Amino acid sequence: MSSSPSSSVVAARKAIADRLAEIRKDARLTGEVLSARCGWHPAKTSRIQSGKSAPSEDDIRVWCAACKATSQIPDLIAALRAVESMYVEWRRLQHTGLRSLQESYVARYERTWQFRVYCSVVVPGLLQTAAYATALLESVTQFQDIPNDVPEAVQARMDRASILRQGNHRFAFLIEESVLRSGLGGAEAMAGQLGHLLSLMSLPSVSLGIIPFGSSRSLWMQETFVLLDDNSVEIELLTARVTVTQPREVADYTRAFERLAAMAVYGARARALITSAIVALE
């Protein structure tokens, strides 16, 4: 579908469309007869079967009833809901503010053992200070024109960051050097954030790599993405969050992370880049 950048979403929607077409054929109904039974125009049936239009839950119920295949309804609706969760607009996730979105990550993160996070524009959420997070979430609130619950959302983000020190989780973070010099929140907030990065690098669960300016690149900058174990990838776009679960695509993001990681510097060299960015703020 043109509305989604992820082939996982396209493939999942097409699978539902194909299953509905099979149900119609098994019932020995033409598209016109099915449309008449459903009470809609034949063009709608054609769009649903081709995958050009996603069916609603009611569409699935009516379709299956017309084909005398009501036993298929629960599985198809479950599949539809799963597809809808793959591509979710931020406006839908943030319509009541940002706190609930921050809290929604907790259970999933607690179940994850290995995190691989790449950010090209901001410091990853788990590594943010309260001041930096406040500046970032205030800008999101203003841009999306949503209810302002930034103080509560920041506290939820800080609470979520406690996972860095709890349990048997492992974190590999990659950021571009430009993130260190973005100036988000002003010099004071940025200095505090950079100092926080230096302290977090000492945690045994955390690996922080920085891709320096002028690196010989084997891969261009990417949108922010988070690999959760080897099971899924969360990708942050301007307008939506995409969740990828198709093994082939997860493997592609895994390979991309490995290439980006090979371009990064770590340890003393990474500390030197952060220290240089702090000095530049003075």
N, C-alpha and C positions, 0 to 999 in steps of 0.2 A: 504493500500500500504506500502511496506517496506520502501519507501522513507520518510514516515511521521510517527512521533511518536504519532500522534493524531488520535483517532478513529473518531473524527468529520470529519476530512478530508477523511478518509476511507469511512465513511457512505455517505458523500455527493457525492464522486466520484461514489460509487456503485449506488446511486440513479439515476445519469445521465446514467450510463450503463444500468440499468434496464429499464429506459424510452426509450432509443434507441432500446432495444430489443422488447419492447411493440410496438413501431412504426413499426418495421419490421414485427412482427406477424400480426398486424392490416392490413398491406398491403398484407398479405398472400404470403410473399416472404421467400424462404429458405435462409440460410446464403450464400450458393453458388451463388444463383441468385443475391442477393443483392451485393455480392462482385464483380460479373461480371459487374453489372450496375455501380458500383462505380469505377471500373477499378483498383482494388487492389486484393491482395491474400486473400483467405478465412481465412487464419490464422489471418490476421489483424482484420477481423470482429469478430472472436472468442475472440481475446484479448480485444477488445473494449467492447463486450457484457459481458465478465466475470469480467471486471474492472481491468484486469491486465495491460492494457495500457490506458492512458487517451486520449480521442480524441482531435484533434485540432479543432479550430473553422471551418476550411475548411472541416475537416472530417464530422462535424455535418451538414454543408450545403449540402455536397454531399450525405450523408446518407439520409437526409430528402427529398431531391429532388428525389432520387431513389425510395423512398417510397410514393412520391406524398403527402408529409406532410410538405410542406414548411412553413405553418403557425406555426409549432412548433419551427422553427429555433430561433427566438428572445429569447424565454424563455429558451431554452437549452443553448444558448450562454451566456445569463446572469447568468445562474446557473454555467456554466463552469468558468466564470470569478470570481464568488464568491468563488468557490473552490480554484482557483489559489491564491486568496488573503489570504486564510487560512494558507498556508505554503509558505513562501517567503524566499528564500536564501538571506543572508546578502549581498552577492556579487551583487545581482540584485538591492537591495535597496541602496547600497553604491558605485555603480560603478562610479558615478561622484564626489564622496567625501561624507562628512558627514553632511554638512550644510543642504542640502535639506531633508535629513532624519529627522534631528532635527525639522525642520519647519513643516514637515508633521504631527507631533503629535498635533499641536496647536489646530486645529479646533475640533478634536475628544476630546481632553482634556477639552476644553471650554464647551462641551456639557455634560460632566460627572459631577455628583454631588459628588459621593462617590468613593474615591480611596483607595484600599487596596493593599499595595506593600510589597513584601517579597524579600529580597536580601541576599544571603549567601556569596557573594564574593566581592562586592564593595558597596560603598555608593550609594543609589538610585539617579538617575539623577537629580530629582527635589531638592535634598538636597546638591548637590555638589557645591563647590567653583570653581572659574575659574581656579585656579592653579591645583586643583585635577582633574577637567574635562580635562584640557590640557594634563596632564600626561596620563590619561586613553585613550583619543581619539587619542593621538599620538601613543600609543601602538596598538590600533585598526587599524589605518591607515597603520602602518608598517606591521602588521600581514596579513591584507587583501590585501596589495600592491595596494592601491587605491590612487587617486589624493589627495594631502595634502591641505586641506582647514580647518585645525584644528582651527585657530583663528576665522574664521567665524562660524564654527560649535559650538565652545565654546560660542560665543556671542549669537547664537541662543538658546543654552541650557540655558544660564543665563536669556534670555528674557522669555523663557518658564516657568522658575521657578517663575516668578512674579505671576503666578496663585495661589501660596500659600497665597498671601495677597489680592487677588481680588475675588469678587463674593462670592457665598454661597457654596463653595466647602468644603469637609471634607476629611482629609488625615490620614490614619493609616499606618505607616511604621513599618516594622519588619526587623531587621538585626541580623546576628549572631555576637557574640563578636569578632570573628576572623576578621571581617571587620574593626574593630577599630584598629587592630594591623598589618594591611597588609603592611604598609610602602609605599604605592603607591605614587610615585612622590617625595619620600625623606622625611626627618624629617620635614623640614620647611612647605612643602605643606600639610603634614599629620597633623601637629599641627594646621595649619589654618583651615583645614577641620573639625577637632574634635571640635575646638572652635566654628565653625559655627553651628555644630549640637547642641551645648549647647544653642546657641542663638535662634535657630529655635524651640526648645522645648517649648519656651514661647509663641509661636503663638497659638491663640485659635483654629485655624483650624487644627493644627497638633498634632498627637499622635505618639510618637516614642517609640517603645519597642525594647529591646535588649535581645537576648537569650544568657545567660551566658555560659562560658565554664563549662563543668561538669554538666549541667542540666540533670535531669532525663527526658529523651526524650520519648514522646509518638508518635513522628513522626521524621523521619530522615531529614537531610538537603535536600532541594529541589533546582531545578533550579529557577532562578529569574522569578517571575510572578507578573502580575498586574491585579487585579480585577477592572473592570470599571463598577461601579454600580453593578447590578445583571445580566447584559446582556452579558458580554464577558470577556475573560481572554486573556492577551497577555503573551506568554511564550518565554523567550530568551534562545535559544540553541547556541552552538558554531557556527553553520553554518547557522542557520535560525531563523526567528521569526514565531511562530505558534499562530494563533488566534483561540480560541475556543469559539463557540457560542452555542453548543448543551447543552440544560438545564441540563442534567444529569452530564456532565463534569464540567460545571460551578459550580454546586452544590458540586462536589467533591473538587474543588479548594477552594470553600468557607469553606467547612468543614476543609480542610487542614490549611487554614489561621487561623481559630478559634483555632485549636489545637496548632499551632505554637505560636499564641498570648498568649495562656494560659501558655506557658513555659517562656515567656518573663518577664522582669522586667521593671518598668516604674518610672517616677518621680525621686525622690532622688536616688533610687538605680541605675537607668540608668545613671544619672549624675555622680555617683561615678565610674561607669565602664569607662565612657568617660574620666573623670579626671585622673583615673589611667593610661589609655592609653597615655594621654598627658605627664604625669610624666615619663613614660617609654621611651619617646622619648628624654628626656634631658640627 
